[in-house]
Amino acid sequence: MALDDPKTLVSTDWLETHLRDPDLRILDGSWFLPQMGIDAKAAYDAAHIPGARFFDIDEICDSRSDLPHMAPPVEKFVSRMRAMGVGDGHQVVIYDQKGIFSAPRVWWTFRLMGKVDVAVLDGGLPKWVAEGREVEDMPPMLRDRHITVQRQAHLVKDVTQVAHASKLGDHEIIDARAHGRFIGAEPEPRPGLRQGHIPGSKNVPWDTVLTENGTMKSPEELRAIFEAAGVDLSKPAITTCGSGVNAALLAFALERIGHRDHAVYDGAWAEWGMFNDLKVATGEA
């Protein structure tokens, strides 16, 4: 697969070439764990890629749920995108301020809504800035744009579906959390959650799919990483993590290697770790 694929991943060179295209929309999809103490919106306001809009993962979500940043209802997604001037016929490119961390969550949200002309910027804002490319602190001029969506229900799984998959073993459940959290040796950052992992799941920590420079590894390397973790790539996959952000990064990596039958467990460990009637495994997979 070529590096520049406007449906998954594009380079900083590609984005700079297309930066002034009238049908391009750039989104800053930055999100940080609360304990990081970073205000993603303030950082966006201070410096962003020209024309970028800020996609607030914690606001463009299902506010009816007590779980963090669950996927938004169709109506809310449409409302927010229209107000941001993101509509039908646009090529969307998403980046984040860490490199590749939360941008795939926004990519997955667009895919969930049936929008496929969406890509993640390889290396994100850090690579863009390191290469001396243009940034600005001015908000973009926004005009409402019409957007139509068709929710792709097969791209998301709920706790009942994941429990069923765990029991039957007919899906590969792939956990993006750090290995210490997966085996139950390290505490969860959210208080009150049990330690361990979903029975039968495999561990592919989110940062293992990235290079030291914060760019995506090649499809060949990604495939080897999944296989080394014991993932049977012939099976449908469900990705999970702490709260659904890094699960989308693994879904993105699966898409990059041509694995098309994958879904995100949106509730993730924030949900599974909360309920004592759901089984928890500890130790190695």
C-alpha positions in Angstrom: 0.0 0.0 0.0 1.4 3.4 -0.9 2.3 5.8 1.8 -0.1 8.5 0.5 -3.5 6.9 0.7 -6.2 9.6 1.1 -8.5 7.0 2.7 -6.0 6.1 5.5 -2.7 7.8 5.8 -1.0 10.8 4.0 2.4 12.3 4.4 3.3 15.9 5.3 4.5 16.4 1.7 1.1 15.3 0.4 -0.7 17.7 2.8 1.5 20.7 1.9 0.9 20.0 -1.8 -2.9 20.0 -1.3 -3.1 22.6 1.5 -5.0 25.2 -0.5 -7.3 22.7 -2.3 -10.9 24.0 -1.9 -12.2 20.6 -1.2 -9.7 19.9 1.7 -10.7 20.1 5.3 -8.1 19.7 8.0 -9.0 18.7 11.6 -6.9 18.8 14.7 -8.1 15.8 16.6 -5.9 16.1 19.6 -6.8 14.5 22.9 -4.8 13.8 26.0 -5.3 11.7 29.1 -6.4 13.9 32.0 -3.2 13.2 34.0 -1.1 14.6 31.2 -2.3 18.0 32.1 -2.4 19.3 28.5 -5.2 21.5 27.2 -5.5 20.4 23.6 -7.8 23.2 22.5 -5.5 25.9 24.0 -2.6 24.3 22.2 -4.6 24.4 18.9 -5.5 28.0 19.5 -1.8 28.8 19.9 -0.6 27.1 16.7 -2.2 24.8 14.1 -1.9 23.8 10.5 -3.4 26.6 8.3 -7.1 26.1 8.0 -7.4 23.4 10.6 -10.6 23.1 12.7 -10.5 21.6 16.2 -12.4 18.4 16.6 -13.2 18.0 20.4 -13.3 14.3 21.1 -14.8 14.9 24.6 -17.6 17.2 23.2 -18.4 15.5 19.9 -19.6 12.4 21.7 -22.6 10.7 23.3 -23.2 13.1 26.2 -26.0 10.7 27.4 -23.4 8.1 28.4 -21.5 8.1 31.7 -18.5 6.5 29.8 -15.8 8.8 28.4 -16.2 10.1 24.8 -18.5 7.4 23.4 -19.2 7.7 19.7 -21.6 10.6 19.0 -25.2 10.0 17.8 -25.6 10.7 14.1 -27.6 13.9 14.7 -24.9 15.4 16.8 -22.1 14.4 14.4 -24.0 16.0 11.5 -24.7 19.2 13.5 -21.1 19.7 14.6 -19.6 18.9 11.2 -22.0 21.3 9.4 -21.1 24.1 11.8 -17.4 23.4 11.2 -17.9 23.6 7.5 -17.1 19.9 6.9 -19.4 18.4 4.3 -20.1 16.1 1.4 -17.3 16.0 -1.2 -14.6 17.0 1.1 -11.3 15.2 1.6 -10.6 15.2 5.3 -7.1 15.0 6.9 -6.8 14.6 10.6 -3.7 15.2 12.8 -3.0 15.4 16.5 -0.4 17.2 18.6 1.3 14.1 19.8 2.2 12.5 16.4 -0.3 9.7 15.9 -2.3 9.1 19.1 -5.9 10.4 19.0 -6.2 11.3 15.3 -7.2 7.7 14.4 -10.1 8.0 16.8 -11.5 10.9 14.7 -10.7 8.9 11.5 -12.7 6.0 12.9 -15.6 8.3 13.9 -15.9 9.5 10.3 -15.7 5.9 9.1 -18.5 5.0 11.6 -20.6 7.7 9.9 -19.9 6.2 6.5 -17.4 8.8 5.3 -14.4 7.2 3.6 -12.4 10.1 2.1 -10.6 10.6 5.4 -6.9 10.2 6.2 -4.6 10.6 9.2 -1.5 12.8 8.8 1.6 10.7 9.3 3.6 12.1 12.2 1.0 14.7 13.0 1.8 18.2 14.1 5.3 17.4 15.6 6.5 16.2 12.2 4.9 19.1 10.4 6.6 21.6 12.7 9.9 19.8 12.8 10.1 20.2 9.0 9.6 23.9 9.3 6.1 24.0 7.7 3.6 26.7 8.1 1.4 27.1 11.2 -1.0 29.8 12.2 -3.0 31.0 15.3 -5.9 32.4 13.4 -9.3 30.6 13.5 -10.5 29.5 10.1 -13.5 31.1 8.4 -16.4 28.7 8.8 -19.4 28.3 6.5 -22.1 25.7 7.1 -21.8 22.8 4.7 -24.3 20.0 4.1 -23.2 16.6 5.1 -25.0 13.3 4.7 -24.0 10.2 6.8 -24.9 6.6 7.0 -23.9 4.9 10.2 -21.9 1.7 9.8 -23.1 -0.3 12.8 -20.6 -3.1 12.1 -17.7 -0.9 13.0 -18.6 -0.6 16.7 -19.3 -3.3 19.3 -21.0 -3.0 22.7 -20.2 -4.9 25.9 -22.7 -7.7 25.2 -21.2 -8.4 21.8 -17.7 -8.3 23.2 -18.7 -10.7 26.0 -20.2 -13.0 23.5 -17.0 -12.9 21.3 -14.8 -13.5 24.4 -16.8 -16.6 25.3 -17.0 -18.1 21.8 -13.5 -17.1 20.6 -14.8 -16.4 17.2 -13.2 -12.9 17.1 -9.7 -11.7 17.9 -10.0 -9.2 20.7 -6.9 -7.0 20.6 -6.1 -4.7 23.5 -4.0 -1.5 22.9 -3.2 -0.8 26.5 0.4 -0.9 27.9 1.5 -4.5 28.7 1.6 -3.8 32.5 -2.0 -2.8 32.5 -3.0 -5.7 30.2 -1.5 -8.3 32.6 -2.9 -6.6 35.7 0.5 -5.6 37.1 -0.1 -1.8 36.9 -3.1 0.1 38.1 -5.6 1.7 35.8 -5.5 5.5 35.5 -9.2 5.7 36.1 -10.1 5.0 39.7 -12.4 2.1 40.6 -11.5 -0.1 37.7 -10.3 -3.7 38.1 -7.0 -4.7 36.7 -6.4 -7.2 33.9 -7.9 -7.9 30.5 -10.8 -9.4 28.7 -10.5 -13.2 28.7 -9.0 -14.5 25.4 -7.8 -11.1 24.3 -4.3 -10.4 22.8 -2.1 -7.4 23.7 -0.7 -5.1 21.0 0.3 -1.9 22.9 -0.6 1.2 20.8 2.9 2.6 20.7 4.3 -0.6 19.1 2.7 0.2 15.8 4.6 3.5 15.6 8.2 4.3 14.8 10.4 6.2 17.3 9.6 9.4 15.3 5.9 8.9 15.8 5.0 7.8 12.3 3.2 4.6 11.3 5.2 1.6 10.7 5.0 0.0 7.3 2.1 -2.5 6.5 4.7 -5.3 6.5 5.9 -4.3 10.0 2.4 -3.9 11.3 1.4 -7.4 10.1 4.4 -8.9 11.8 3.5 -7.1 15.1 0.0 -8.5 15.1 1.2 -12.0 14.2 3.9 -11.9 16.9 1.2 -11.1 19.5 -0.6 -14.2 18.5 -3.4 -12.5 16.5 -5.0 -14.7 13.9 -5.6 -12.2 11.1 -8.0 -14.5 9.3 -10.6 -13.8 12.0 -12.7 -10.7 12.5 -11.2 -8.4 15.1 -12.4 -6.3 17.9 -10.0 -3.7 19.2 -10.1 -2.3 22.7 -8.1 -0.1 25.1 -8.8 2.1 28.2 -11.5 4.4 26.8 -11.7 3.8 23.0 -9.1 6.2 21.7 -6.1 3.8 21.2 -8.5 1.0 20.1 -9.1 3.2 17.1 -5.4 3.3 16.4 -5.3 -0.5 16.3 -8.3 -0.5 14.0 -6.5 2.0 11.8 -3.4 -0.2 11.8 -5.6 -3.2 10.8 -7.0 -1.1 7.9 -3.5 -0.3 6.8 -2.6 -4.0 6.4 -5.8 -4.7 4.4 -7.8 -6.3 7.3 -11.3 -5.1 6.7 -13.4 -7.0 9.2 -12.7 -5.1 12.4 -14.6 -3.1 15.0 -13.9 -0.9 18.0 -15.2 -1.8 21.5 -16.3 1.7 22.3 -16.9 1.2 26.1 -13.4 -0.4 26.4 -11.9 -1.0 29.8 -13.6 2.0 31.3 -16.8 -0.1 31.0 -15.5 -3.7 31.2 -13.3 -3.0 34.3 -16.3 -1.5 36.1 -18.7 -4.4 36.3 -17.9 -7.3 38.6 -20.1 -9.7 36.7 -17.8 -9.5 33.7 -14.8 -11.9 33.9 -11.3 -10.6 34.0 -8.1 -12.4 33.2 -4.6 -11.5 34.5 -1.1 -12.5 33.4 0.0 -13.1 29.9 -2.4 -13.7 27.0 
